[in-house]
Amino acid sequence: MGANTQEIYNRQGYMLVKGAAPAVLAEKLLNVIQRDMTVNQQTLKQFLSTPRINAKPAYEFYGYRYAPVMGFHWGLTSRMCELTGKDLIPTYAFFRVYQKGDICTVHSDRQSCEHSFSMALGYSDDIIWPFEIGETRYEFDTACQMKAAQDFEGAANKPLELEPGDAVLYQGCNYRHGRTTPNPNRWSAHMFLHWVDAYGPFKEFAFDGQKLPQGGDFPFPETAAS
């Protein structure tokens, strides 16, 4: 951590962060999420989406809908500031469980994903499903015009193996990324956390435009004068 990690991140646009969270913490957080998402049919309907990016449904939600993930995201912010050397503000977090055979198409991200963090929480069969990132940096306007693809179309890329609790920190707006090999597990659970630079070009996307509560007061009951 420190100047060396900042130099690596800024030079290559991504950085593997081994043990970003202790493996036991990743396991327990996933256990809490599993319990809350599958407790009854109502929660299943709330969190089990119809197919969107693959042919099969996925469990997924945004962090602002689930306090434990929102707290985890905000709590990592100071560490992300140290790793990047930037003053970061959270935008949004996203949780998804992929099924066997799923892929994640190669793409770049929207403005809220200036600095992104993809963390593995768990694999049903303990088989690592690599995260792949391209080695070419694109300006945002160019990257966002490139269509999602099944592979990197010959461009140089690097696969990164993430065990539960490991993560990759990357510049999601500028580097294409995905998972092009089919998921070998019956399911795998992943969390995606995003920030913007408080003084950067996408600062207006802080908190992803969510309407957060305004400051208020803490009223106490009136007590009789002594």
C-alpha positions as CSV (number, residue, x, y, z in Angstrom):
1,M,0.0,0.0,0.0
2,G,1.1,3.6,-0.5
3,A,3.0,5.3,-3.3
4,N,4.0,2.0,-5.0
5,T,0.5,0.7,-5.3
6,Q,-0.7,4.1,-6.6
7,E,2.0,4.0,-9.3
8,I,1.0,0.5,-10.4
9,Y,-2.7,1.4,-10.5
10,N,-2.2,4.6,-12.4
11,R,0.3,3.1,-14.9
12,Q,-1.6,-0.1,-15.8
13,G,-5.2,0.9,-15.0
14,Y,-5.9,-2.0,-12.7
15,M,-4.4,-3.8,-9.7
16,L,-5.0,-7.2,-8.1
17,V,-5.9,-6.8,-4.4
18,K,-5.3,-10.1,-2.7
19,G,-7.2,-10.4,0.6
20,A,-9.1,-7.2,0.1
21,A,-11.4,-8.7,2.7
22,P,-10.5,-11.7,4.9
23,A,-11.9,-14.9,3.4
24,V,-14.0,-15.5,6.5
25,L,-15.5,-12.1,6.2
26,A,-16.4,-12.7,2.5
27,E,-17.9,-16.0,3.5
28,K,-20.0,-14.6,6.4
29,L,-21.2,-11.6,4.3
30,L,-22.3,-14.0,1.6
31,N,-24.1,-16.2,4.2
32,V,-26.0,-13.2,5.4
33,I,-27.0,-12.2,1.9
34,Q,-28.0,-15.8,1.0
35,R,-30.2,-16.0,4.1
36,D,-31.9,-12.6,3.4
37,M,-32.5,-13.3,-0.3
38,T,-33.9,-16.8,0.1
39,V,-35.9,-16.6,3.3
40,N,-39.3,-16.8,1.6
41,Q,-41.0,-16.6,-1.8
42,Q,-41.5,-12.8,-1.5
43,T,-37.7,-12.2,-1.2
44,L,-37.0,-14.6,-4.0
45,K,-39.2,-12.6,-6.3
46,Q,-37.6,-9.4,-5.1
47,F,-34.0,-10.5,-5.7
48,L,-34.2,-13.2,-8.4
49,S,-34.2,-11.3,-11.7
50,T,-35.5,-12.4,-15.1
51,P,-32.6,-13.0,-17.6
52,R,-31.0,-9.8,-18.6
53,I,-27.3,-10.3,-19.6
54,N,-27.4,-14.1,-19.9
55,A,-30.0,-16.7,-20.8
56,K,-30.6,-17.6,-17.1
57,P,-32.0,-15.6,-14.1
58,A,-29.6,-14.2,-11.6
59,Y,-29.8,-13.1,-8.0
60,E,-28.9,-9.4,-8.0
61,F,-29.5,-6.1,-6.3
62,Y,-28.1,-2.6,-5.9
63,G,-26.3,-1.8,-2.6
64,Y,-28.6,1.1,-1.7
65,R,-31.4,-1.5,-1.4
66,Y,-29.5,-3.6,1.2
67,A,-27.8,-1.9,4.2
68,P,-25.0,-4.5,4.8
69,V,-23.6,-4.1,1.3
70,M,-24.0,-0.3,1.4
71,G,-22.1,-0.2,4.7
72,F,-19.4,-2.5,3.3
73,H,-19.0,-0.3,0.3
74,W,-18.8,3.0,2.2
75,G,-16.5,1.4,4.7
76,L,-13.9,0.5,2.0
77,T,-13.7,4.0,0.7
78,S,-10.8,5.1,2.9
79,R,-8.7,2.1,1.8
80,M,-9.6,2.8,-1.9
81,C,-8.4,6.4,-1.4
82,E,-5.1,5.0,-0.2
83,L,-4.7,2.6,-3.1
84,T,-5.6,5.1,-5.8
85,G,-4.2,8.3,-4.3
86,K,-7.5,9.9,-5.1
87,D,-10.2,11.5,-2.9
88,L,-13.0,9.1,-3.7
89,I,-16.8,9.3,-3.2
90,P,-18.9,6.2,-3.4
91,T,-21.4,5.9,-6.3
92,Y,-23.1,2.5,-6.2
93,A,-22.6,-1.2,-5.3
94,F,-24.0,-4.1,-7.1
95,F,-24.3,-7.8,-6.1
96,R,-24.9,-10.6,-8.6
97,V,-25.0,-14.4,-8.5
98,Y,-24.2,-16.0,-11.9
99,Q,-25.2,-19.5,-12.9
100,K,-23.2,-22.3,-14.5
101,G,-22.3,-21.5,-18.1
102,D,-22.8,-17.8,-17.8
103,I,-20.3,-15.3,-19.2
104,C,-19.8,-11.6,-18.6
105,T,-19.4,-9.9,-22.0
106,V,-16.4,-7.6,-22.6
107,H,-17.5,-4.0,-21.9
108,S,-16.6,-0.7,-20.3
109,D,-18.7,1.1,-17.7
110,R,-20.6,4.2,-17.3
111,Q,-19.4,7.4,-15.5
112,S,-20.3,6.2,-12.0
113,C,-17.6,3.5,-12.4
114,E,-14.5,5.7,-12.7
115,H,-12.8,3.6,-10.1
116,S,-14.2,0.1,-9.7
117,F,-13.7,-2.9,-7.5
118,S,-14.8,-6.4,-8.4
119,M,-14.7,-8.8,-5.5
120,A,-15.3,-12.6,-5.4
121,L,-17.5,-13.6,-2.5
122,G,-17.9,-17.3,-3.1
123,Y,-18.0,-20.2,-5.6
124,S,-20.4,-23.1,-5.1
125,D,-17.8,-25.6,-6.3
126,D,-14.7,-23.7,-5.3
127,I,-13.6,-23.3,-8.9
128,I,-12.2,-19.8,-9.6
129,W,-13.8,-18.0,-12.5
130,P,-11.2,-15.6,-13.9
131,F,-11.9,-11.9,-14.2
132,E,-10.3,-10.6,-17.5
133,I,-9.2,-7.0,-18.2
134,G,-7.9,-5.5,-21.4
135,E,-4.5,-3.8,-21.4
136,T,-5.5,-1.0,-23.7
137,R,-6.7,2.3,-22.2
138,Y,-9.5,4.1,-24.0
139,E,-10.8,7.6,-23.5
140,F,-14.3,7.4,-22.0
141,D,-16.0,8.8,-25.1
142,T,-14.3,6.1,-27.2
143,A,-14.9,3.3,-24.8
144,C,-18.6,3.9,-24.4
145,Q,-19.2,3.7,-28.1
146,M,-17.6,0.2,-28.3
147,K,-20.2,-2.5,-28.3
148,A,-20.1,-5.4,-25.8
149,A,-18.5,-8.4,-27.2
150,Q,-18.1,-12.1,-26.5
151,D,-14.3,-11.8,-26.3
152,F,-11.6,-9.2,-26.6
153,E,-11.5,-9.5,-30.3
154,G,-7.7,-10.1,-30.4
155,A,-6.8,-7.3,-28.0
156,A,-4.3,-8.0,-25.3
157,N,-5.9,-8.9,-21.9
158,K,-5.0,-10.4,-18.6
159,P,-7.0,-13.0,-16.7
160,L,-6.9,-12.5,-12.9
161,E,-7.8,-15.3,-10.5
162,L,-9.9,-14.1,-7.5
163,E,-10.3,-16.3,-4.5
164,P,-13.1,-15.4,-2.1
165,G,-12.1,-12.1,-0.5
166,D,-9.8,-11.1,-3.4
167,A,-10.6,-8.2,-5.7
168,V,-9.4,-6.3,-8.7
169,L,-9.3,-2.5,-8.6
170,Y,-9.7,-1.0,-12.1
171,Q,-10.6,2.0,-14.1
172,G,-14.0,0.8,-15.3
173,C,-14.7,3.7,-17.7
174,N,-11.4,3.3,-19.6
175,Y,-10.5,-0.4,-19.6
176,R,-12.7,-3.1,-21.2
177,H,-13.3,-6.1,-18.9
178,G,-15.4,-9.2,-18.6
179,R,-15.4,-13.0,-18.0
180,T,-15.3,-14.7,-21.4
181,T,-15.0,-18.3,-20.2
182,P,-18.2,-19.9,-19.1
183,N,-18.8,-20.1,-15.4
184,P,-17.6,-23.6,-14.3
185,N,-19.5,-23.5,-10.9
186,R,-23.2,-24.1,-10.4
187,W,-23.2,-20.5,-9.1
188,S,-20.7,-17.9,-8.2
189,A,-21.3,-14.7,-6.2
190,H,-19.6,-11.4,-6.9
191,M,-19.8,-7.8,-5.6
192,F,-19.0,-4.7,-7.7
193,L,-18.2,-1.5,-5.9
194,H,-17.7,1.9,-7.6
195,W,-16.4,5.3,-6.8
196,V,-15.7,8.7,-8.5
197,D,-12.9,11.2,-7.9
198,A,-14.3,14.0,-5.9
199,Y,-12.3,16.4,-8.1
200,G,-12.5,14.5,-11.3
201,P,-14.5,14.7,-14.5
202,F,-17.3,12.5,-13.2
203,K,-17.7,14.1,-9.7
204,E,-21.4,14.9,-10.4
205,F,-22.1,11.1,-10.3
206,A,-21.3,10.9,-6.6
207,F,-23.7,8.5,-4.8
208,D,-25.0,7.7,-8.3
209,G,-27.6,10.4,-8.0
210,Q,-29.4,8.8,-5.2
211,K,-31.5,11.1,-3.0
212,L,-29.9,10.6,0.4
213,P,-31.4,11.9,3.6
214,Q,-30.8,15.5,4.5
215,G,-29.2,16.5,7.8
216,G,-31.6,16.6,10.8
217,D,-31.8,16.7,14.5
218,F,-31.8,14.1,17.3
219,P,-34.8,15.1,19.5
220,F,-34.7,14.1,23.2
221,P,-37.8,13.9,25.4
222,E,-38.2,17.0,27.5
223,T,-37.4,16.5,31.2
224,A,-38.8,18.4,34.1
225,A,-36.6,21.2,35.3
226,S,-34.8,20.3,38.5
